[in-house]
């Protein structure tokens, strides 16, 4: 069974490896996020274009339907006009004229609707043109960002692969319970530092002062000590491979005796 010191050493080794991976991610900067954002934006623009084109198709279908209404009304008007020649009384005459008038109004309404639909199509086509321009620009931006990311990734890929293999070994040699706590802490801190060395009596993660008794416990490596302020796991500077400078004592000035 591993001692507390060995468990702490494994944790610090894992932290050191993760710190190297974090550095590689910093080299990439926000490029991966920018690429993902551009891809989402392009997908949104393409969806808008698809919706606009579908609306135009619906408008065109409505125009066809209104043209068919016009043709039907004109056909009915022609038939009613032919029937006027054979009316037997004023009542039939008035009824046919009323139908002819109704069909004329139907034609006017359909023609008005067609005009409105054509204007709607023109507006949608203008929007499509604007969105297509935006889409072309975003695609160019995405290609440039991807190329930049690929160049950086190709430079760091080999190194990252080696570090990931080292990490896998470190994970396997780390106590499962401590590993779970370590991963949880890493997610909750901004700099990813879950294991922090004690430097000049302070936590290397949050820089809060550590009580002398806890400092002693940390140096003895016989128990897991958690920072009371930030919740990080503390290790001593020596385990972290950090040599702290000891301040030089100033020579005491000698007072000259009076004669």
PyMOL commands that set and color helices and strands:
alter all, ss='L'
color gray80, all
select helices_A, chain A and resi 4-28+31-86+90-172+176-188+212-220
alter helices_A, ss='H'
color red, helices_A
select strands_A, chain A and resi 195-199+202-203+225-226+233-235
alter strands_A, ss='S'
color yellow, strands_A
deselect
rebuild
show_as cartoon
